[in-house]
Amino acid sequence: MVKCWLREAGAHNVLVTSAVNNNGVTELFALLHTEEGCC
């Protein structure tokens, strides 16, 4: 899932990762987006 997300998001993944470190809410949003976009 993570590998697929890296390909889907690309450089955007870096921004999301930084946001996740700051806000846990962003992590949940990222996971939901991963399932919809990747799977």
Biopython code that builds the backbone (N, CA, C, O; Angstrom):
import numpy as np
from Bio.PDB.StructureBuilder import StructureBuilder

atoms = [
    (1, "MET", "N", (0.829, -1.198, 0.000)),
    (1, "MET", "CA", (0.000, 0.000, 0.000)),
    (1, "MET", "C", (0.866, 1.251, 0.000)),
    (1, "MET", "O", (0.614, 2.194, -0.751)),
    (2, "VAL", "N", (1.883, 1.251, 0.846)),
    (2, "VAL", "CA", (2.763, 2.420, 0.927)),
    (2, "VAL", "C", (3.502, 2.636, -0.383)),
    (2, "VAL", "O", (3.620, 3.765, -0.858)),
    (3, "LYS", "N", (3.998, 1.550, -0.967)),
    (3, "LYS", "CA", (4.750, 1.664, -2.220)),
    (3, "LYS", "C", (3.861, 2.228, -3.315)),
    (3, "LYS", "O", (4.277, 3.083, -4.097)),
    (4, "CYS", "N", (2.630, 1.735, -3.357)),
    (4, "CYS", "CA", (1.695, 2.209, -4.373)),
    (4, "CYS", "C", (1.405, 3.689, -4.160)),
    (4, "CYS", "O", (1.307, 4.463, -5.112)),
    (5, "TRP", "N", (1.270, 4.071, -2.870)),
    (5, "TRP", "CA", (0.979, 5.468, -2.551)),
    (5, "TRP", "C", (2.124, 6.358, -2.981)),
    (5, "TRP", "O", (1.906, 7.471, -3.458)),
    (6, "LEU", "N", (3.357, 5.870, -2.814)),
    (6, "LEU", "CA", (4.529, 6.652, -3.206)),
    (6, "LEU", "C", (4.482, 6.926, -4.702)),
    (6, "LEU", "O", (4.800, 8.028, -5.148)),
    (7, "ARG", "N", (4.088, 5.934, -5.465)),
    (7, "ARG", "CA", (4.010, 6.115, -6.921)),
    (7, "ARG", "C", (2.878, 7.056, -7.282)),
    (7, "ARG", "O", (3.017, 7.894, -8.173)),
    (8, "GLU", "N", (1.744, 6.916, -6.580)),
    (8, "GLU", "CA", (0.580, 7.747, -6.868)),
    (8, "GLU", "C", (0.829, 9.206, -6.490)),
    (8, "GLU", "O", (0.594, 10.115, -7.286)),
    (9, "ALA", "N", (1.306, 9.415, -5.268)),
    (9, "ALA", "CA", (1.493, 10.772, -4.765)),
    (9, "ALA", "C", (2.759, 11.412, -5.302)),
    (9, "ALA", "O", (2.759, 12.582, -5.683)),
    (10, "GLY", "N", (3.851, 10.634, -5.331)),
    (10, "GLY", "CA", (5.115, 11.175, -5.826)),
    (10, "GLY", "C", (5.688, 12.190, -4.851)),
    (10, "GLY", "O", (5.807, 11.905, -3.659)),
    (11, "ALA", "N", (6.042, 13.365, -5.338)),
    (11, "ALA", "CA", (6.635, 14.395, -4.487)),
    (11, "ALA", "C", (5.627, 14.871, -3.440)),
    (11, "ALA", "O", (6.014, 15.315, -2.359)),
    (12, "HIS", "N", (4.344, 14.779, -3.761)),
    (12, "HIS", "CA", (3.305, 15.217, -2.827)),
    (12, "HIS", "C", (3.378, 14.416, -1.535)),
    (12, "HIS", "O", (3.003, 14.906, -0.470)),
    (13, "ASN", "N", (3.863, 13.182, -1.633)),
    (13, "ASN", "CA", (3.982, 12.313, -0.462)),
    (13, "ASN", "C", (4.844, 12.967, 0.603)),
    (13, "ASN", "O", (4.572, 12.827, 1.795)),
    (14, "VAL", "N", (5.879, 13.680, 0.185)),
    (14, "VAL", "CA", (6.775, 14.341, 1.134)),
    (14, "VAL", "C", (6.010, 15.370, 1.956)),
    (14, "VAL", "O", (6.195, 15.473, 3.169)),
    (15, "LEU", "N", (5.155, 16.125, 1.290)),
    (15, "LEU", "CA", (4.371, 17.145, 1.990)),
    (15, "LEU", "C", (3.413, 16.494, 2.970)),
    (15, "LEU", "O", (3.246, 16.970, 4.093)),
    (16, "VAL", "N", (2.787, 15.412, 2.550)),
    (16, "VAL", "CA", (1.836, 14.705, 3.410)),
    (16, "VAL", "C", (2.546, 14.138, 4.621)),
    (16, "VAL", "O", (2.039, 14.213, 5.740)),
    (17, "THR", "N", (3.739, 13.563, 4.392)),
    (17, "THR", "CA", (4.506, 12.983, 5.499)),
    (17, "THR", "C", (4.832, 14.048, 6.533)),
    (17, "THR", "O", (4.731, 13.801, 7.735)),
    (18, "SER", "N", (5.221, 15.226, 6.073)),
    (18, "SER", "CA", (5.556, 16.315, 6.991)),
    (18, "SER", "C", (4.323, 16.722, 7.788)),
    (18, "SER", "O", (4.407, 16.984, 8.988)),
    (19, "ALA", "N", (3.192, 16.772, 7.120)),
    (19, "ALA", "CA", (1.945, 17.150, 7.785)),
    (19, "ALA", "C", (1.562, 16.098, 8.816)),
    (19, "ALA", "O", (1.070, 16.429, 9.895)),
    (20, "VAL", "N", (1.785, 14.845, 8.488)),
    (20, "VAL", "CA", (1.455, 13.749, 9.402)),
    (20, "VAL", "C", (2.261, 13.885, 10.685)),
    (20, "VAL", "O", (1.747, 13.643, 11.777)),
    (21, "ASN", "N", (3.521, 14.271, 10.551)),
    (21, "ASN", "CA", (4.370, 14.445, 11.728)),
    (21, "ASN", "C", (3.825, 15.549, 12.628)),
    (21, "ASN", "O", (3.969, 15.498, 13.849)),
    (22, "ASN", "N", (3.198, 16.547, 12.008)),
    (22, "ASN", "CA", (2.663, 17.674, 12.772)),
    (22, "ASN", "C", (1.237, 17.396, 13.256)),
    (22, "ASN", "O", (0.881, 17.717, 14.390)),
    (23, "ASN", "N", (0.439, 16.803, 12.389)),
    (23, "ASN", "CA", (-0.969, 16.563, 12.742)),
    (23, "ASN", "C", (-1.366, 15.121, 12.449)),
    (23, "ASN", "O", (-1.186, 14.632, 11.333)),
    (24, "GLY", "N", (-1.903, 14.448, 13.454)),
    (24, "GLY", "CA", (-2.332, 13.059, 13.288)),
    (24, "GLY", "C", (-3.551, 12.963, 12.385)),
    (24, "GLY", "O", (-3.779, 11.933, 11.751)),
    (25, "VAL", "N", (-4.339, 14.039, 12.326)),
    (25, "VAL", "CA", (-5.545, 14.034, 11.500)),
    (25, "VAL", "C", (-5.183, 13.854, 10.038)),
    (25, "VAL", "O", (-5.880, 13.162, 9.296)),
    (26, "THR", "N", (-4.093, 14.477, 9.630)),
    (26, "THR", "CA", (-3.656, 14.385, 8.241)),
    (26, "THR", "C", (-3.340, 12.947, 7.884)),
    (26, "THR", "O", (-3.570, 12.511, 6.756)),
    (27, "GLU", "N", (-2.811, 12.210, 8.853)),
    (27, "GLU", "CA", (-2.463, 10.813, 8.604)),
    (27, "GLU", "C", (-3.710, 10.018, 8.237)),
    (27, "GLU", "O", (-3.695, 9.228, 7.293)),
    (28, "LEU", "N", (-4.788, 10.230, 8.983)),
    (28, "LEU", "CA", (-6.038, 9.526, 8.711)),
    (28, "LEU", "C", (-6.534, 9.869, 7.312)),
    (28, "LEU", "O", (-6.970, 8.989, 6.570)),
    (29, "PHE", "N", (-6.467, 11.140, 6.957)),
    (29, "PHE", "CA", (-6.916, 11.579, 5.643)),
    (29, "PHE", "C", (-6.076, 10.940, 4.544)),
    (29, "PHE", "O", (-6.588, 10.543, 3.497)),
    (30, "ALA", "N", (-4.765, 10.850, 4.808)),
    (30, "ALA", "CA", (-3.853, 10.269, 3.830)),
    (30, "ALA", "C", (-4.176, 8.797, 3.623)),
    (30, "ALA", "O", (-4.159, 8.310, 2.492)),
    (31, "LEU", "N", (-4.470, 8.087, 4.702)),
    (31, "LEU", "CA", (-4.785, 6.663, 4.606)),
    (31, "LEU", "C", (-6.057, 6.457, 3.792)),
    (31, "LEU", "O", (-6.126, 5.559, 2.953)),
    (32, "LEU", "N", (-7.059, 7.291, 4.043)),
    (32, "LEU", "CA", (-8.312, 7.176, 3.301)),
    (32, "LEU", "C", (-8.077, 7.449, 1.826)),
    (32, "LEU", "O", (-8.612, 6.746, 0.969)),
    (33, "HIS", "N", (-7.280, 8.463, 1.526)),
    (33, "HIS", "CA", (-6.982, 8.817, 0.149)),
    (33, "HIS", "C", (-6.199, 7.700, -0.530)),
    (33, "HIS", "O", (-6.352, 7.460, -1.727)),
    (34, "THR", "N", (-5.355, 7.016, 0.249)),
    (34, "THR", "CA", (-4.543, 5.933, -0.302)),
    (34, "THR", "C", (-5.432, 4.793, -0.762)),
    (34, "THR", "O", (-5.232, 4.248, -1.847)),
    (35, "GLU", "N", (-6.409, 4.429, 0.050)),
    (35, "GLU", "CA", (-7.292, 3.322, -0.289)),
    (35, "GLU", "C", (-8.113, 3.642, -1.528)),
    (35, "GLU", "O", (-8.318, 2.782, -2.384)),
    (36, "GLU", "N", (-8.579, 4.875, -1.622)),
    (36, "GLU", "CA", (-9.410, 5.268, -2.756)),
    (36, "GLU", "C", (-8.587, 5.389, -4.032)),
    (36, "GLU", "O", (-9.001, 4.925, -5.094)),
    (37, "GLY", "N", (-7.411, 6.020, -3.918)),
    (37, "GLY", "CA", (-6.584, 6.247, -5.097)),
    (37, "GLY", "C", (-5.848, 4.998, -5.548)),
    (37, "GLY", "O", (-5.787, 4.704, -6.742)),
    (38, "CYS", "N", (-5.289, 4.262, -4.595)),
    (38, "CYS", "CA", (-4.487, 3.096, -4.943)),
    (38, "CYS", "C", (-5.367, 1.881, -5.173)),
    (38, "CYS", "O", (-5.305, 1.238, -6.222)),
    (39, "CYS", "N", (-6.180, 1.579, -4.186)),
    (39, "CYS", "CA", (-7.038, 0.396, -4.274)),
    (39, "CYS", "C", (-8.375, 0.816, -4.858)),
    (39, "CYS", "O", (-9.264, -0.018, -5.027)),
]
sb = StructureBuilder()
sb.init_structure("model")
sb.init_model(0)
sb.init_chain("A")
sb.init_seg("    ")
for serial, (resi, resn, name, xyz) in enumerate(atoms, 1):
    if name == "N":
        sb.init_residue(resn, " ", resi, " ")
    sb.init_atom(name, np.array(xyz, "f"), 0.0, 1.0, " ", f" {name:<3s}", serial, name[0])
structure = sb.get_structure()
